[in-house]
Structures are given as C-alpha cells and as structure tokens.
C-alpha cells in the first residue's frame, strides 16, 4: 500500500558485509527528492551569502563615498595652501603656518575628542564636518583677498598702507581658520575610522580589518591623486582662481557629505545608540583617579608635573624606539609643507611638486603592501631593520644634495650675516 514506507526488506549476509535492498514507494521518492533540492538550495544560499559579503552594502558604499570626498578635499587643500603661502610670504610663512597648526592640534585635540564622546554621532560628526569645510572655505577666501591686496600699486599711492594692513589681517585670519579646519579634519577622520565603521561592521557581521583596509586604501589613494591634481590646478588657474575654486569645492562637498551621513545615520539604527559617559566611574577608574590625584599632590607645581611626565615617558619600554622616531621626524620627513615650499622657492613648478609628492605617496603604499610579505618571511625585527636602513639611505641622499654645486646652502655667508646682524643690534642698544 501507499502508506507503507517500504514494500519489502531483504538482508543478505556475507561474512563481514551486510547489504540492504529496499523498494521505495513513489511518496518516499518525492519526499527525498524535495529534501535533496532543499539541501542544494541551502548550500547555494550559503555560497551566495559569502559572495555578497565580498561587496559592501549601500550604507558602507555611502560611508566610503563620504570618506573619499573628505580625504580628497583635505589632501588637495593641504598641498595647495603650502604653495599659496609660499607665494605670498615665502618659506618662513609656511613654517609659521605649520607651527600654529601643530600647536592648536596638540592643545585642543583631546578636548575635541572628549566633546565628540559626549555628543550623539549625528550631531558630533556633522558639527566637525561643518567646522572643517567652513574654515577651509574661509581660509581660501581670505588668502584670495590677501593675494588681491598684494597687487603692486604705484609707490606714491596713499592706499598702499591700508591695503597692506588689510592683507596682513586677512593672512593672519586665514592661517587661524586653516589651523581650525585641520583640527576639525582630524576629528572627522577619527569619527569615520574609529566610531562609525566599528558600529556598522558589528551590525552587519563583517570583518573590521577588511573595512579598515578599505578606509586606509581610500586615504592612501587620495594621497597619490590629490597632490598632482592640486599642482596642475594651481599652475593652470593661478593662485587667486585656485583659492576661489577651493571655496566652491568645500561648500559643495560639505552639503554632499552631510546628506550622505544623515542618510547613513537613519538607515543604521545602531548609530543612534551610544553608551553614555558616566559621571561616576567604576571602582577601577576611581582607584586610578585617586592614585593620579595623590601623585599630583606630591608633584606640586607645574614644573614638577612636567618632569613627572618625562619620567613616565622615560620609564616606558618603547622609549628608545619612540625617541628614535621623534628624532627621525625632525628631519624632512616631518616637515611636509616646508619641503614643498623649499622646492617651490628653488623654481620647481607646482605640477612637478605635485607629481613628486604623488610618487612619494605611491612608494608609501608599496611599503605598506610589502610589509606583510617581509614580516611573514623574515620576521618583524629584520623587517624593521631593513625599513630603517632603507629610510636612512634615502635621507643620506637628501643630505648629499645639500652640499652639491648649485645648492643655496651657504653656511659661511649665513653665519657672517648673522654675526653682522647681532653686531648692529648691539650697537643700536648701546
């Protein structure tokens, strides 16, 4: 009958082997066939899910797009502002701009980070985005005004003094706005790479390392493309028109990034939830704070506090490596705009400087990609030794170029002029 699962069941025994033969009804065949097809669909579904995980979802595409716009805009302006400042006031103005920028970032970055932690992701990120783009646009507009005011007029023109005063004022405000924009840019990158991407990756069960690799690739790629593009625009349009173009770019990109971030925020509900910072810390934090307060009471004044910080820094196991990197970055590696301004003062065009900067960024990408292969084959220590050796050899080439014929480096004339200047100053004082 059809209700029977098996029609007959025969067992043949042959020493150690057993064979089962069964006649199956059509109902059982259909059932097993359906189970087989369902299993195939499940297997195909798993492979399809794995295949889809290779591609980012729409929220990730929007986040990558916003981050790409942000990186390109920052890299374009970072390279262009050095050329513009060198054109207006020489390499000393570039040094002054970088000094003010680094001091502001060093003093205010921790406060901005704490403020971001106390705000919602939407409010905090959109605020630093607005501060970044508005300040860069203001800085570009003020630099364009300063360039306009620096146009040469007849010597007997009575408006020269007023124009010079307005130009200097615009220049000071432009440097301050540029520094605030760089501070907001650092906070914006922090929100992108350390906050938003972490929450979105956890929500979609993706690998955080893959998402971080994509973000790093975007940043490095923008470092390759942007300098060349910025140099070409500056050479073709001129400094004043380039500044106006940067004003338009920052205002338009601000609107696009804000719309993308708002869309991401509302499409990913997990971004709206943030663990609030408790005013009362846990027991471990209380013990740490009490220990710190006791140490600060023992320290006393500011100078002792400063010495205590250096003592803590000295006692770290990575002190020697950190000090070596700090001394290394006191060379041309950490000067960024100063090296660009120096090349511009020696007659190199903005286009060639941009191309050289792009080549340097491409070499950086090659170093990042080759590190994994070196570290896997020869180990971390040997990889680090090879990297430092190659770095020093490249720096030796830079040092050798200083002493070659045609170099503006003339220490004898420099120190003789310095001695003459000091003597004149002492004569005026006496």
KADA-V910221 format. One record per backbone hydrogen bond with DSSP energy under -0.5 kcal/mol. NH is the residue of the N-H (numbers start at 0). CO is the residue of the C=O. If there is no record, write none. Layout:
nh=NH co=CO
nh=NH co=CO
//
This chain:
nh=3 co=0
nh=6 co=22
nh=9 co=20
nh=11 co=9
nh=11 co=18
nh=12 co=10
nh=13 co=16
nh=15 co=13
nh=16 co=13
nh=18 co=11
nh=20 co=9
nh=22 co=7
nh=23 co=21
nh=24 co=4
nh=28 co=24
nh=29 co=25
nh=30 co=26
nh=31 co=27
nh=32 co=28
nh=33 co=29
nh=34 co=30
nh=35 co=31
nh=36 co=32
nh=37 co=33
nh=38 co=34
nh=39 co=35
nh=40 co=36
nh=41 co=37
nh=42 co=38
nh=43 co=39
nh=44 co=40
nh=45 co=41
nh=46 co=42
nh=47 co=43
nh=48 co=44
nh=49 co=45
nh=50 co=46
nh=51 co=47
nh=52 co=48
nh=53 co=49
nh=53 co=50
nh=54 co=51
nh=60 co=56
nh=61 co=57
nh=62 co=58
nh=63 co=59
nh=64 co=60
nh=65 co=61
nh=66 co=62
nh=67 co=63
nh=68 co=64
nh=69 co=65
nh=70 co=66
nh=71 co=67
nh=72 co=68
nh=73 co=69
nh=74 co=70
nh=75 co=71
nh=76 co=72
nh=77 co=73
nh=78 co=74
nh=79 co=75
nh=80 co=76
nh=81 co=77
nh=82 co=78
nh=83 co=79
nh=84 co=80
nh=85 co=81
nh=86 co=82
nh=87 co=83
nh=88 co=84
nh=89 co=84
nh=89 co=85
nh=92 co=88
nh=93 co=89
nh=94 co=90
nh=95 co=91
nh=96 co=92
nh=97 co=93
nh=98 co=94
nh=99 co=95
nh=100 co=96
nh=101 co=97
nh=102 co=98
nh=103 co=99
nh=104 co=100
nh=105 co=101
nh=106 co=102
nh=107 co=103
nh=108 co=104
nh=111 co=107
nh=112 co=108
nh=113 co=109
nh=114 co=110
nh=115 co=111
nh=116 co=112
nh=117 co=113
nh=118 co=114
nh=118 co=115
nh=123 co=119
nh=124 co=120
nh=125 co=121
nh=126 co=122
nh=127 co=123
nh=128 co=124
nh=129 co=125
nh=130 co=126
nh=131 co=127
nh=132 co=128
nh=133 co=129
nh=134 co=130
nh=135 co=131
nh=136 co=132
nh=137 co=133
nh=138 co=134
nh=139 co=135
nh=140 co=136
nh=141 co=137
nh=142 co=138
nh=143 co=139
nh=144 co=140
nh=145 co=141
nh=146 co=142
nh=147 co=143
nh=148 co=144
nh=149 co=145
nh=150 co=147
nh=156 co=153
nh=159 co=156
nh=162 co=158
nh=163 co=159
nh=164 co=160
nh=165 co=161
nh=166 co=162
nh=167 co=163
nh=168 co=164
nh=169 co=165
nh=170 co=166
nh=171 co=167
nh=172 co=168
nh=173 co=169
nh=174 co=170
nh=175 co=171
nh=176 co=172
nh=177 co=173
nh=178 co=174
nh=179 co=175
nh=180 co=176
nh=181 co=177
nh=182 co=178
nh=183 co=179
nh=184 co=180
nh=185 co=181
nh=186 co=182
nh=187 co=183
nh=188 co=184
nh=189 co=185
nh=190 co=186
nh=191 co=187
nh=192 co=188
nh=193 co=189
nh=194 co=190
nh=195 co=190
nh=196 co=191
nh=198 co=194
nh=199 co=195
nh=200 co=196
nh=201 co=197
nh=202 co=198
nh=203 co=199
nh=205 co=200
nh=210 co=206
nh=211 co=207
nh=212 co=208
nh=213 co=209
nh=214 co=210
nh=215 co=211
nh=216 co=212
nh=217 co=213
nh=218 co=214
nh=219 co=215
nh=220 co=216
nh=221 co=217
nh=222 co=218
nh=223 co=219
nh=224 co=220
nh=225 co=221
nh=227 co=223
nh=228 co=224
nh=229 co=225
nh=230 co=226
nh=231 co=227
nh=232 co=228
nh=233 co=229
nh=234 co=230
nh=235 co=231
nh=236 co=232
nh=237 co=233
nh=241 co=237
nh=242 co=238
nh=243 co=239
nh=244 co=240
nh=245 co=241
nh=246 co=242
nh=247 co=243
nh=248 co=244
nh=249 co=245
nh=250 co=246
nh=251 co=247
nh=252 co=248
nh=253 co=249
nh=254 co=250
nh=255 co=251
nh=256 co=252
nh=257 co=253
nh=258 co=254
nh=259 co=255
nh=260 co=256
nh=261 co=257
nh=262 co=258
nh=263 co=259
nh=264 co=260
nh=265 co=261
nh=266 co=262
nh=267 co=263
nh=268 co=266
nh=270 co=267
nh=271 co=268
nh=272 co=269
nh=273 co=271
nh=275 co=273
nh=277 co=275
nh=280 co=278
nh=285 co=281
nh=286 co=282
nh=287 co=283
nh=288 co=284
nh=289 co=285
nh=290 co=286
nh=291 co=287
nh=292 co=288
nh=293 co=289
nh=294 co=290
nh=295 co=291
nh=296 co=292
nh=297 co=293
nh=298 co=294
nh=299 co=295
nh=300 co=298
nh=304 co=300
nh=305 co=301
nh=306 co=302
nh=307 co=303
nh=308 co=304
nh=309 co=305
nh=310 co=306
nh=311 co=307
nh=312 co=308
nh=313 co=309
nh=314 co=310
nh=315 co=312
nh=318 co=315
nh=321 co=317
nh=322 co=318
nh=323 co=319
nh=324 co=320
nh=325 co=321
nh=326 co=322
nh=327 co=323
nh=328 co=324
nh=329 co=326
nh=330 co=327
nh=333 co=330
nh=334 co=331
nh=335 co=331
nh=337 co=334
nh=339 co=335
nh=340 co=336
nh=341 co=337
nh=342 co=338
nh=343 co=339
nh=344 co=340
nh=345 co=341
nh=346 co=343
nh=347 co=342
nh=352 co=348
nh=353 co=349
nh=354 co=350
nh=355 co=351
nh=356 co=352
nh=357 co=353
nh=358 co=354
nh=359 co=355
nh=360 co=356
nh=361 co=357
nh=362 co=358
nh=363 co=359
nh=364 co=360
nh=365 co=361
nh=366 co=362
nh=367 co=363
nh=368 co=364
nh=369 co=365
nh=370 co=366
nh=371 co=367
nh=372 co=368
nh=373 co=369
nh=374 co=370
nh=375 co=371
nh=376 co=372
nh=377 co=373
nh=378 co=373
nh=378 co=374
nh=382 co=378
nh=383 co=379
nh=384 co=380
nh=385 co=381
nh=386 co=382
nh=387 co=383
nh=388 co=384
nh=389 co=385
nh=390 co=386
nh=391 co=387
nh=392 co=388
nh=393 co=389
nh=394 co=390
nh=395 co=391
nh=396 co=392
nh=397 co=393
nh=398 co=394
nh=399 co=395
nh=400 co=396
nh=401 co=397
nh=401 co=398
nh=402 co=398
nh=402 co=399
nh=403 co=400
nh=406 co=403
nh=409 co=407
nh=413 co=409
nh=414 co=410
nh=415 co=411
nh=416 co=412
nh=417 co=413
nh=418 co=414
nh=419 co=415
nh=420 co=416
nh=421 co=417
nh=422 co=418
nh=423 co=419
nh=424 co=420
nh=425 co=421
nh=426 co=422
nh=427 co=423
nh=428 co=424
nh=429 co=425
//
